Amino acid sequence: MNKVTKQFASTQKSSLEHLQSLSSTSFSGIERLSSLNLSVARSTIEDGAVHIKALLSIKNAPDFFAMQQSLVQQTVEKSVTYARGVYDVVSQSANNLVQSFESQASELNKNVTLAIDNALKNAPAGSEVAVSAVKSAMSAANSALNQMNKAAKQVSEMAEANVAAANAATVKLVKKAA
């Protein structure tokens, strides 16, 4: 096996391992989200039965309205908690996928740089300009990728802060209304 074939096989093996990692991360997120959904469904059914029994035992209108107000407050609080749970699962899964892509991009960059360096060693005289152009393009692509990663992280941090603020405001409004 020559050096290029070994490099290609190594790259393919790395890509397969990366794909397995992505699949595992994705399925882990799906499992967590499914577990959260099943838990909420179970809780909703149990709470529904309790609430129906409580409603059937009410004897007057003021107790009925007090019970309704309590149910609305509990429902909003549980909805906010559920939304926070979904956001946490999705956010963590997305962060894991981004980290995986970043490591794969770094590995790919290293391999391409190595291949370019090997090509430069074996390049005929006069091809230095072409190799230099490829290296320059590679550097520009890496710089653009780094800038996109920074921007994506900033957007993610802002979204997380906005979700936290919206959840806090919703809970505060519900408590104030109650």
N, C-alpha and C positions, 0 to 999 in steps of 0.2 A: 504494500500500500504506500503510495507516495504521500508527500506532506500535505498537498491540497486535499486529497481524499480523506486523510485523517482529520484535517481541520473541518471539512464538510461533515463528516460523521460526528465529530465532537459538537458541532453547532446544532445538528439535528437532535442529538441526545439532549442537549441543553434545552432546546425548544420543546421537546416532549416533556421533560421534567417541569418546565415552566407551565405548559398546558395542564399538566396534572395538578400543579399547585393552584392554578386559577380555578380549575374545576372544584377542587377541595374547598377553596375559599368561598366560592359561589354557593356550593351546596351547604356549607356551614351557615352562611347567612340565611339561606332558604329554610334550613331546619330551625334556626332561632326564630325567624319570623312566623313559621308555622306553629311552633310551640307557643309563641305569644298569642297568636290568633286563637288557638284551641283553648288556652287558658282564659282568654277574654270571653269566648263563647260559653265555656263552662260556667264562669262567674255570672254572666248575663242570665243564663237559664236559672241558676240557683237564686240570684237576686230577684228575678221575675216571680218565682214561686213565693218567696218571702214577702214581696210587695203585694202580691195578690191576696195573700192571707191577711196581711195588715189592712189592706183596703176593705176587705170583707168584714173586718171587725169594727170599722168606724161607725159611730152612732150619730154624729152630727156634722153639719157643714163646716164649722171652723176647724174641726179635727181633719176633715177631708182636705181642706185647702192647705193646712199646715203640712200634711203628709205629701201633697203634691209638690209643694215648695221644696221639701226635703229631698224628694225623689229627683227633681230637676237639678238641684245642687249636686247630688251624688252622681248623677249621670254626666254632668259637665266635668266634674273632677275626674271621673273614670275615663272620660273621653280624652281629656288632656294627658292623663297618665299613659293611656294607650298610644296617643300620638307621639309622646316623648319616647316611649319604648320602640315604636316603629322607626322613628328618626335615629335613635341610637344604633339599632341593628343595621339600618341602611348606611348610616355614616361610617360605622366601624368597618362594614364590608367594603365600602368604597375606598376607605383609607388603606385597607389591606391590599385591594386590587391595585391601587395607585403605587404603593410601595413595591409590589411585585413587578409592575410594568417598569418602574424606575430601575429596579435591579436588572431586569432583562435588557432595558435600553443601554445600561452601563456595560453589561456583558457584550452586547452586540457592538457597541462603540469600540470596546477594547479589541474585539476580534477583527473588526474592519480596519482599525488602526494597525494592528499586527499584519494583516494581509497587505495593506498598502506599503508598510515598511518592507515586507518580504518582496513585494513587487518592485519596489524601488531598488533593492539590492540586485535584482535580476533584470532591471530595465536596461534597454539599450541606451547608448549615449544620445543625448539630446531630448530625452523624454522627461527631464527634470521639471520642465514647465508644466506638463500635464499632471504629473504626480503632485506638484505643488498646488495646482488648481484644485485637485481632488481633496487634498488635505485642508485647503482653505474652505472649501464647501462643507467639509465635515465639521470643521470648527464652527462655522456659521450655523449649521444645523444643530449642533450641540448647544450653542448659545441660545438659539431660539427655543429649543426644548427646555432649557433651564428657566428661561423667562416665562414660558407657558406654565411650567410647574409652579413657579412662584405665584403667578396670577391665580392659578386654580386653588392653591392653598389659601390665598387671601379671600377669594370668593367663598370657599368652604368655611373659613373662620367667621366671615360676616354672616353667612346663612345660619351658622350655629348660634351666633349671638342673637340674631333676629328671632329664631325659633324659641330660644330660651326667654327672651323678652315677651314674645307673644303668649307663651304659656303662662308666664307669671302674671301678665295683665289679665288674661282670661280668668284665672283662678281668683285674682283680686276682685274683678268685677262680679263674679258669681257670689263671692263671700259678701261683698258690699250689698248686692241685691237681696241677699238672704237676710 
